[in-house]
Amino acid sequence: MIGSLTVALLCAGGLAAPAAARDTAIPSTTGQTADAPRVKLPDGLALTPPMGFNNWNSTHCRAEFDEAMIKGIADIFVEKGLKDAGYEYVNLDDCWALPQRDANGKLVPDPVRFPNGIKAVADYVHSKGLKLGIYTSAGTKTCNSAGFPGALGHERSDAQQFADWGVDYLKYDNCNNQGVDAKKRYIAMRDALKAASETTGRPIVYSICEWGENKPWEWAADVGHLWRTTGDISDNWGSMVSIMKRNLPLAKYAGPGHWNDPDMLEVGNGGMTDTEYRTHFSMWSIMAAPLLIGSDLRKASPETFEILGNKEVIAVDQDPLGKQGEVVSSQGGRWVVAKEMKDGSRAVALFNETGTAQSVSTTAKAVGLPGADAYTLRDLWEHKSYNTAGRIAATVPAHGTVLLRVSAGGKWAHHPPAAELGLDGGLFVEAGKPAKVTSEVANLGRTAARRVAVTLDAPSGWTVRATSPSTARSLRTGRTLATSWTVTAPAGTQPGPYDVRLKATYRSPHGARAEKVLPLTAQVVVAPPAGGSLLGDLPWLSATNGWGPVERNTSNGDRGLGDGRPITIGGKVYAKGLGVHAESAVEYYAGAACEKVTAQVGVDDETIVKGTIAFEIWADGEKAASTGVLTNAMPAQELSADVSGAQVVRLVVTDGGDGIDSDHGDWADATLSC
């Protein structure tokens, strides 16, 4: 589950139900061994990843989770076109029931939340042409501390009750499982759902939610239609990226009717930027993940609906071939992930994990396309098509993803050439001093780009001046227009990020006008002081963290800012440093004036016995130093790196390869020497 100090509260043990209220077989396995299941769920379900809604990420067990909310979401699916885009399931999560079963051992819907019962809600959802999902746990209690009844030992009765109510989807969690073998517990419910389907004629999609603890991808293809591969997602960049990294290597296990599930969407819940949410949606789609909306759509912004309703991105997720995207390359936070599509094209995600804009590139050959004179390249967020001679590239904003669909074929010449825009080295400005920067516009297309013009727009009051040509009559394939600029922020401009925009306009050989816009960030910075500076006291360019905020000169603590403790590794206390939680990245401006980063690193003692992490120091996108995997039992280790000439230094903590469970890391006495 979540890597935090309160993790134990999520899955506290519960008491078993009285024997009279239990099914006769505990668990019901129909005489099979756990390793050789023979009874399959009905065929034809979840042939593409399920799409819909689940309330948990936005409401947890708060009072706003009720019948009115569920009906309202169903209405919005229809009114906002989400149903037409493919969203189908409206799913209830934990806390829908009373804490006690009735005298007959049956589940009882909470009469305050659901005064008309679950069947009435299902009937309403069905009347909209949608389907209803429900939740319980493969244990004696669900995961909520209130102790709602789980289905362990009640599989047949509960499955029959769900089917009788008209439920179409079951999320089956893993809390309070009493140590019973996971395969037996999940097979028992599989068989119960099969039996209920045979008596009612209602097939139920079966979502296994055991958090990847028992590697369900290796055994659950004949048990459920999808299985969680990780612990719970949180609405922050570090959590989302960590989960993505754990799910990506499992591509070979996914396919029609059996999907890897990296948990529900956080798009629109407010903990990430729209750029980060587009990355979230893009990467879940290219991973052929279930797309279950986790935000309250009754309060959603237009930008949230624009992301969730992008039919071209959804088509990548829902492609009937059923392939999960695979990593083509990954270096320095620059990722290329490609997915084979049924029509022979490839979906290609160019993903930038870092806090500064990066050029991410690959080729048509590398993503598996056949040789051709040229290719059609469709940008699925721009909704525009271009031609490329074979190179697939973009300068991707910090934490952004460019999602493309690339195909070989004879129609490429109808589209203007693709172009990559970029700024050489990023844009760092000291207030009142001119900064020099070079923009580039590269023609990736098979055809020439004509009448090329480039502009660089900065905030009002700034001065921007081109010091070399910013136009070109024609750029042939592979040619680049490089333009030098001076950019000056007024004296007194406060340090921090400011929006700038690089724009290129050009014409195709047929005269069609094309425009490429690259939103970027200019950082107004203060030059690092000479000598040694403690990083816990210096301003950073960007900081992301897997649990709560990065803390200065204390441990990570919990979710809130300022809730850390003294930094302590192996019993030794440090007054200065950074307290983080994997996945974490903190970036500093070094201005090509610094030589070395040093720190004492390790797992903070506040994790008690948990935590496995690794530390890395990066200089301008190149790894300069790293540790192996460190645990709570280890003393602090010294880590140092030569960062001479680097503009940006990045301190990274990864999860050690086993997920973000209590991964509290310390950069004790972290020092930048300049």
C-alpha positions in Angstrom: 0.0 0.0 0.0 1.1 3.6 0.4 4.6 4.3 1.6 3.9 6.3 4.8 4.1 6.2 8.5 0.4 5.4 8.7 0.4 2.4 6.3 -0.5 -0.1 9.0 -3.8 1.6 9.6 -5.0 0.7 6.0 -5.0 -3.0 6.5 -5.6 -3.6 10.2 -6.7 -7.2 11.0 -10.3 -8.0 11.5 -12.2 -10.8 13.3 -13.7 -13.7 11.4 -17.5 -13.7 10.9 -19.6 -16.2 13.0 -19.8 -19.7 11.5 -23.5 -19.5 10.9 -23.0 -16.6 8.6 -20.4 -18.2 6.4 -20.4 -20.3 3.3 -19.9 -24.0 3.8 -16.6 -24.2 2.0 -13.9 -21.8 3.1 -12.6 -21.0 0.6 -14.6 -22.6 -2.2 -12.0 -23.9 -4.8 -14.2 -26.5 -6.5 -11.6 -29.2 -5.7 -8.8 -27.6 -7.7 -5.2 -26.8 -6.7 -4.3 -23.2 -6.5 -1.6 -23.7 -9.1 -3.9 -25.3 -11.7 -7.2 -23.5 -12.0 -9.5 -25.0 -14.6 -12.7 -23.1 -14.3 -12.6 -19.9 -16.3 -14.8 -16.8 -16.1 -17.2 -16.3 -19.0 -15.4 -15.5 -22.2 -15.8 -12.2 -24.0 -15.4 -9.9 -21.1 -12.8 -7.1 -20.8 -11.5 -7.7 -24.3 -10.2 -4.2 -24.1 -9.1 -2.6 -20.8 -12.2 -1.6 -18.7 -13.1 2.1 -18.7 -15.2 3.9 -16.2 -15.3 5.6 -12.8 -14.4 4.7 -9.2 -15.1 7.1 -6.3 -12.2 6.2 -4.0 -9.5 8.6 -5.1 -11.8 11.6 -4.8 -14.0 10.7 -1.8 -12.5 7.8 0.2 -15.2 7.1 2.8 -16.4 10.7 3.2 -20.1 11.4 3.3 -20.3 12.7 -0.3 -19.9 9.1 -1.5 -23.6 8.2 -1.9 -26.4 7.3 -4.2 -26.7 10.9 -5.5 -23.0 10.9 -6.5 -23.2 7.6 -8.4 -26.3 8.7 -10.3 -24.7 12.0 -11.0 -21.6 10.4 -12.5 -23.8 8.3 -14.7 -25.6 11.4 -15.9 -22.3 13.1 -16.6 -21.0 10.2 -18.6 -23.9 10.6 -21.0 -24.1 14.4 -21.0 -20.4 15.1 -21.4 -19.8 12.4 -24.1 -17.7 10.2 -21.9 -20.0 7.2 -22.6 -19.5 7.8 -26.3 -15.8 7.9 -25.7 -15.9 4.4 -24.2 -16.4 4.9 -20.5 -18.8 2.2 -19.3 -18.5 1.2 -15.6 -19.6 3.4 -12.6 -18.0 1.6 -9.7 -18.6 1.8 -5.9 -15.6 1.4 -3.7 -15.3 0.7 0.1 -17.9 1.9 2.7 -21.1 1.2 0.7 -22.3 -1.4 3.2 -23.1 -1.5 6.9 -20.4 -2.9 9.2 -22.5 -6.0 10.1 -24.3 -8.6 7.9 -28.0 -9.3 8.6 -29.2 -12.4 10.4 -29.0 -14.5 7.2 -25.4 -13.5 6.6 -26.3 -11.1 3.8 -24.6 -7.8 3.0 -26.6 -4.7 3.9 -26.2 -1.5 1.9 -25.8 1.6 4.1 -29.3 3.1 4.3 -28.0 6.6 4.6 -25.7 6.5 1.6 -27.9 4.2 -0.5 -31.5 4.6 0.8 -33.0 2.7 -2.1 -30.4 -0.1 -2.1 -27.8 -1.2 -4.6 -30.3 -2.8 -7.1 -32.0 0.6 -7.5 -28.7 2.3 -8.3 -27.8 -0.5 -10.7 -31.2 -0.1 -12.5 -30.6 3.6 -12.8 -27.0 3.1 -14.2 -28.3 0.4 -16.6 -31.0 2.8 -17.8 -28.3 5.1 -19.0 -26.7 2.3 -21.0 -23.9 1.9 -18.5 -22.8 -0.7 -16.0 -22.4 -0.8 -12.2 -19.3 -2.0 -10.2 -19.0 -2.8 -6.6 -16.2 -3.5 -4.1 -15.3 -6.0 -1.3 -12.2 -7.6 0.1 -10.8 -11.2 0.0 -10.6 -11.1 3.8 -12.8 -10.9 6.9 -13.1 -7.2 6.6 -12.5 -4.6 4.0 -9.6 -2.1 4.1 -11.4 0.7 5.9 -10.8 0.9 9.7 -14.6 0.9 10.3 -14.5 -2.8 9.6 -17.0 -3.4 6.8 -17.6 -7.1 6.0 -15.3 -8.8 3.6 -16.1 -11.9 1.5 -13.6 -14.5 2.9 -15.8 -17.5 3.5 -18.9 -15.8 2.0 -17.8 -15.9 -1.6 -20.9 -17.8 -3.0 -23.4 -15.8 -1.0 -21.9 -12.4 -1.8 -21.3 -13.2 -5.5 -24.9 -14.3 -5.8 -26.1 -11.1 -4.0 -24.0 -9.0 -6.4 -25.4 -10.7 -9.5 -29.0 -10.4 -8.1 -28.5 -6.7 -7.7 -27.3 -6.3 -11.2 -23.6 -5.7 -10.5 -21.4 -5.9 -13.6 -17.9 -5.5 -12.1 -16.2 -6.5 -8.9 -13.1 -5.0 -7.4 -11.8 -7.6 -4.9 -9.3 -6.2 -2.4 -6.7 -7.9 -0.1 -7.1 -6.6 3.4 -7.6 -8.7 6.5 -6.9 -11.9 4.6 -6.0 -13.9 7.7 -2.9 -15.3 6.0 -4.9 -17.5 3.6 -3.1 -18.2 0.4 -3.9 -15.5 -2.2 -4.5 -17.9 -5.1 -7.0 -19.9 -3.1 -8.9 -16.7 -2.0 -9.1 -15.2 -5.5 -9.9 -18.5 -7.2 -12.7 -19.0 -4.6 -14.4 -15.7 -5.7 -13.7 -16.5 -9.4 -15.7 -19.7 -9.0 -18.4 -18.0 -7.0 -18.8 -15.3 -9.8 -19.0 -18.1 -12.4 -21.7 -19.9 -10.4 -23.7 -16.7 -9.9 -23.4 -15.9 -13.6 -24.8 -19.3 -14.5 -27.9 -18.8 -12.3 -28.6 -15.2 -13.2 -27.2 -14.8 -16.7 -25.2 -11.8 -15.5 -21.4 -12.0 -16.2 -19.2 -9.9 -13.9 -15.8 -8.5 -14.7 -13.4 -9.5 -12.0 -10.7 -7.1 -10.8 -8.1 -8.7 -8.6 -6.7 -6.1 -6.2 -3.9 -7.8 -4.2 -1.4 -5.0 -4.9 1.0 -7.2 -6.9 2.2 -8.9 -3.7 2.0 -12.4 -5.1 2.9 -11.6 -8.7 -0.7 -12.2 -10.0 0.5 -11.5 -13.6 2.2 -15.0 -13.4 -1.0 -16.9 -12.3 -4.2 -14.9 -12.6 -4.9 -14.9 -16.4 -7.4 -17.7 -15.8 -8.6 -16.2 -12.5 -9.5 -12.5 -13.1 -9.8 -10.1 -16.0 -7.4 -7.6 -14.5 -5.0 -7.5 -11.5 -3.3 -4.8 -9.6 0.4 -4.7 -10.2 1.3 -2.2 -7.4 0.2 -0.6 -4.2 -2.2 2.3 -4.1 -1.6 5.4 -6.2 -1.5 8.8 -4.7 -2.3 12.1 -6.4 1.3 13.2 -6.8 4.0 13.0 -9.5 6.4 10.7 -7.5 3.7 8.1 -6.8 2.4 8.1 -10.4 5.9 7.7 -11.9 6.9 5.0 -9.4 3.8 2.9 -10.3 4.3 3.4 -14.0 7.9 2.1 -13.7 6.7 -1.0 -11.9 4.0 -1.7 -14.4 6.0 -1.2 -17.6 8.1 -4.3 -17.4 5.0 -6.6 -17.2 3.9 -6.0 -20.8 4.1 -9.7 -21.9 1.4 -10.6 -19.4 -1.3 -8.3 -20.7 -3.8 -9.0 -23.5 -7.5 -9.2 -24.3 -9.4 -10.4 -21.2 -6.4 -10.2 -18.8 -4.8 -6.8 -18.0 -2.1 -5.3 -15.8 -3.7 -2.7 -13.6 -1.5 0.1 -12.2 -4.4 1.5 -10.3 -7.0 4.2 -11.0 -6.6 7.6 -12.5 -5.9 10.7 -10.4 -6.6 13.1 -13.3 -8.4 16.2 -12.0 -7.9 15.6 -8.3 -5.6 18.6 -8.0 -2.3 17.2 -6.8 -0.6 17.4 -10.2 -0.5 19.9 -13.1 -2.4 19.5 -16.3 0.9 18.6 -18.0 1.5 15.9 -15.5 -2.1 14.6 -15.8 -1.7 14.4 -19.6 1.4 12.3 -18.9 -0.6 10.1 -16.5 -3.4 9.6 -19.1 -0.9 9.1 -22.0 1.2 6.5 -20.1 -1.8 4.6 -18.8 -3.2 4.4 -22.3 0.0 3.2 -23.9 0.3 0.6 -21.1 -3.2 -0.7 -22.0 -4.2 0.0 -18.4 -7.8 0.1 -17.2 -9.0 3.8 -17.4 -11.0 4.3 -14.3 -11.7 8.0 -13.6 -10.9 8.8 -9.9 -12.1 12.5 -9.8 -15.5 13.8 -8.9 -16.7 14.8 -12.3 -19.4 17.0 -10.8 -16.6 19.4 -9.9 -14.2 18.8 -12.8 -12.6 21.5 -14.8 -12.9 21.8 -18.6 -9.2 20.8 -18.8 -10.0 17.6 -16.9 -12.8 16.7 -19.3 -10.5 17.6 -22.2 -7.8 15.1 -21.0 -10.3 12.3 -20.1 -12.3 12.7 -23.2 -9.4 12.6 -25.8 -10.7 9.9 -28.1 -7.4 9.6 -30.0 -5.6 8.8 -26.8 -8.4 6.5 -25.6 -8.1 4.6 -29.0 -4.5 3.7 -28.0 -5.7 2.2 -24.8 -8.6 0.4 -26.4 -6.8 -1.0 -29.5 -8.3 -4.5 -30.1 -4.9 -6.1 -30.6 -4.5 -5.7 -26.8 -0.7 -5.1 -26.7 0.8 -3.3 -23.8 3.4 -0.7 -24.7 7.1 -1.6 -24.1 10.1 0.5 -23.3 12.2 1.2 -26.3 14.8 3.3 -24.5 15.2 5.0 -21.1 18.1 7.3 -20.3 18.5 10.3 -18.0 14.8 10.5 -17.4 14.0 10.5 -21.2 11.7 7.6 -22.0 10.5 6.1 -25.3 7.6 3.6 -25.0 6.0 2.1 -28.1 2.8 0.0 -28.5 1.9 -2.1 -31.5 -1.5 -1.4 -32.9 -3.9 -3.6 -34.8 -3.7 -1.6 -38.0 0.1 -2.0 -38.1 0.9 1.5 -36.8 2.8 2.2 -33.5 1.7 4.5 -30.7 4.8 6.2 -29.4 5.1 8.0 -26.1 8.0 10.4 -25.7 8.1 11.0 -21.9 10.2 13.4 -19.9 10.6 12.5 -16.3 12.9 15.4 -15.4 12.1 18.9 -14.2 13.5 20.6 -17.3 12.6 20.4 -21.0 14.4 17.5 -22.8 14.8 16.3 -26.3 13.4 12.8 -26.6 13.9 10.9 -29.8 13.7 7.5 -31.5 13.2 6.2 -35.0 10.5 4.4 -37.0 12.8 1.3 -37.2 13.4 1.3 -33.4 9.7 1.2 -32.6 9.1 -1.7 -35.0 7.8 -0.1 -38.2 8.9 -1.4 -41.6 11.2 0.5 -43.9 9.5 3.2 -45.9 10.4 6.4 -47.8 8.5 8.4 -45.1 5.8 8.0 -42.4 2.7 9.7 -41.2 3.2 11.0 -37.6 0.0 12.0 -35.8 0.2 14.1 -32.6 -2.6 12.8 -30.4 -2.8 15.9 -28.1 -2.3 18.4 -30.9 -4.7 16.4 -33.2 -2.4 17.3 -36.2 -0.6 15.1 -38.7 2.9 15.5 -40.2 5.3 13.5 -42.3 8.7 12.3 -41.1 11.6 10.7 -42.9 12.0 8.3 -40.0 13.1 10.2 -37.0 10.5 10.6 -34.2 11.5 13.4 -31.9 10.2 16.2 -29.8 11.5 18.6 -27.1 9.2 17.6 -24.3 8.4 20.0 -21.4 9.2 19.1 -17.8 7.1 16.1 -16.7 5.4 16.1 -20.1 4.6 13.4 -22.7 4.2 13.8 -26.4 2.0 10.9 -27.6 2.2 10.1 -31.3 0.8 7.5 -33.7 3.2 6.7 -36.5 2.4 4.6 -39.6 3.9 3.7 -42.9 1.9 4.2 -46.0 1.4 6.3 -49.1 -0.5 9.3 -47.6 2.4 10.9 -45.8 3.0 13.5 -48.6 -0.4 15.1 -47.8 0.9 16.4 -44.5 3.4 19.1 -43.7 6.9 18.0 -42.5 7.3 17.4 -38.8 9.6 19.8 -37.0 11.3 19.7 -33.6 11.6 22.9 -31.6 14.1 23.3 -28.8 16.2 25.6 -26.7 19.9 24.6 -26.3 20.7 24.1 -22.6 17.5 25.6 -21.1 16.8 29.2 -20.2 18.3 30.4 -16.9 18.1 34.2 -16.3 19.6 36.4 -13.5 17.4 39.4 -13.0 18.8 42.5 -14.8 21.4 40.6 -16.8 21.1 39.4 -20.4 21.1 35.7 -20.8 22.1 34.1 -24.1 20.2 31.2 -25.5 19.9 29.4 -28.8 16.7 28.0 -30.3 16.6 25.3 -32.9 14.0 24.3 -35.5 14.8 21.0 -37.1 13.0 19.6 -40.1 12.3 15.9 -39.4 10.1 15.5 -42.6 10.8 13.9 -45.9 9.6 17.1 -47.6 11.1 20.6 -47.2 9.8 23.2 -44.8 9.5 26.6 -46.5 9.2 30.1 -45.3 10.3 29.2 -41.8 10.0 31.8 -39.1 10.6 31.5 -35.3 9.6 33.7 -32.4 10.4 33.6 -28.7 7.8 35.2 -26.4 8.5 36.1 -22.8 6.5 37.7 -20.0 5.5 41.4 -20.3 8.4 43.7 -19.4 11.1 41.3 -20.4 13.4 42.1 -23.4 13.9 39.4 -26.1 16.2 40.1 -29.1 17.3 37.8 -31.9 21.0 38.2 -32.6 21.1 35.9 -35.6 18.6 35.1 -38.4 15.2 33.9 -37.2 13.8 33.0 -40.7 14.8 30.7 -43.4 13.5 30.4 -47.0 13.7 26.6 -46.9 14.8 23.8 -44.6 15.5 20.5 -46.3 15.2 17.1 -44.5 17.5 17.0 -41.5 18.4 20.7 -41.7 18.1 23.0 -38.7 17.5 26.8 -38.2 19.5 27.9 -35.1 18.8 31.3 -33.8 20.7 33.1 -31.0 18.7 35.3 -28.6 19.4 37.5 -25.6 16.7 37.4 -22.9 16.6 39.9 -20.1 14.3 39.9 -17.1 13.9 43.3 -15.4 16.0 44.0 -12.4 14.2 43.0 -9.2 12.3 40.1 -10.9 11.7 37.5 -8.2 13.5 34.1 -8.6 11.2 31.4 -9.9 9.6 29.9 -13.0 8.1 32.1 -15.8 6.3 30.9 -18.9 7.9 31.5 -22.3 6.9 30.2 -25.7 8.9 29.2 -28.7 6.9 29.2 -31.9 7.8 28.2 -35.5 5.6 28.7 -38.5 6.4 27.2 -41.9 4.8 26.0 -45.2 4.7 22.6 -46.8 5.7 22.3 -50.4 2.0 22.4 -51.3 1.6 25.7 -49.5 -0.2 24.4 -46.4 0.6 26.4 -43.3 2.0 24.6 -40.2 2.7 25.9 -36.7 4.5 24.3 -33.9 4.5 25.8 -30.4 6.7 24.7 -27.5 5.6 25.9 -24.1 8.7 26.3 -21.9 9.8 27.6 -18.5 12.4 30.4 -18.0 13.9 30.2 -14.5 14.9 33.4 -12.9 17.8 32.3 -10.7 20.4 33.5 -8.3 24.0 32.5 -9.0 25.2 29.9 -6.5 27.5 31.4 -3.9 31.2 30.6 -4.0 32.4 28.0 -1.5 30.3 25.2 0.0 26.5 25.7 0.4 24.2 23.3 2.3 21.4 22.2 -0.1 18.9 22.2 2.7 19.2 26.0 2.8 19.4 26.7 -1.0 16.4 27.4 -3.3 15.7 24.6 -5.7 14.4 24.8 -9.3 11.9 21.9 -8.9 11.1 19.2 -6.4 8.9 16.1 -6.6 8.3 13.6 -3.9 6.5 10.2 -3.6 4.8 11.0 -0.3 4.2 14.5 1.0 6.5 17.4 0.2 10.3 17.4 0.2 11.4 18.7 3.7 14.3 21.0 4.4 16.6 20.0 7.3 14.2 17.4 8.7 13.1 13.9 7.7 10.2 13.4 5.2 7.6 12.7 7.9 4.1 12.3 6.6 1.8 14.1 4.1 2.0 17.6 5.6 4.7 20.2 5.1 6.8 20.6 8.2 5.8 17.4 9.9 9.3 15.8 9.7 11.7 14.9 12.6 15.4 15.4 13.0 17.3 13.6 10.1 18.5 10.4 11.7 20.3 7.5 9.9 21.5 4.5 11.9 21.0 6.4 15.1 23.1 9.4 14.1 21.3 12.7 14.0 22.1 15.4 11.3 21.1 19.0 11.6 21.0 19.7 7.9 19.9 18.1 4.7 16.8 17.0 2.7 14.1 14.6 3.8 12.5 12.9 0.8 10.4 9.8 -0.2 10.9 7.7 -3.3 10.3 8.5 -6.1 11.9 11.8 -5.5 13.9 14.4 -7.6 15.2 17.7 -6.4 16.9 20.0 -9.0 19.3 22.9 -8.3 20.8 25.6 -10.5 24.6 25.2 -10.6 25.2 27.7 -13.4 28.3 25.8 -14.7 30.2 27.3 -11.7 30.2 24.3 -9.3 32.5 21.3 -8.9 31.1 18.8 -6.5 28.1 17.5 -4.6 28.6 15.5 -1.4 26.1 14.0 1.1 25.6 11.3 3.7 22.7 9.2 2.4 20.5 6.5 3.8 17.0 5.4 5.0 15.7 7.5 7.8 15.2 5.8 11.1 11.6 6.9 11.2 10.7 4.0 9.0 11.5 1.6 11.9 12.3 -1.5 9.9 11.0 -0.8 6.4 12.4 1.1 3.4 14.6 0.1 0.4 15.9 3.0 -1.7 18.8 4.0 -4.0 20.3 7.5 -4.4 21.6 9.1 -7.6 23.2 12.4 -8.5 22.7 13.7 -12.0 24.5 16.5 -13.8 22.7 18.0 -16.9 20.9 14.7 -17.7 23.9 12.4 -17.1 24.2 10.2 -14.0 27.3 11.3 -12.1 27.1 9.0 -9.1 24.8 6.4 -7.4 24.5 4.0 -4.6 23.2 0.4 -4.6 20.0 -0.4 -2.8 20.1 0.8 0.9 17.9 -0.5 3.7 17.0 0.8 7.2 19.5 -1.6 8.7 22.4 0.2 7.0 24.4 3.2 8.4 24.7 6.4 6.3 26.9 6.1 3.2 28.9 8.9 1.7 27.9 9.8 -1.9 29.8 12.4 -3.9 29.8 13.4 -7.6 31.8 15.6 -9.9 29.3 18.1 -11.4 31.8 20.5 -13.1 30.3 22.5 -15.9 26.7 21.4 -15.2 23.9 24.0 -15.4 21.5 21.8 -13.4 22.2 19.2 -10.6 19.5 16.7 -9.8 19.3 14.6 -6.6 17.2 11.4 -7.2 15.9 8.8 -4.9 14.4 5.6 -6.4 12.3 2.9 -4.7 15.0 0.2 -4.9 12.9 -1.8 -7.4 10.2 -3.0 -4.9 7.6 -0.3 -4.8 7.2 2.8 -2.6 6.6 1.3 0.9 8.0 3.5 3.6 10.9 4.7 1.4 12.0 7.7 3.5 15.4 8.9 2.3 17.8 11.5 3.7 20.4 13.6 2.0 22.2 14.4 5.2 24.7 17.3 5.2 24.2 17.6 1.4 26.6 20.2 0.1 27.1 21.9 -3.3 30.7 23.2 -3.7 31.3 26.1 -6.1 
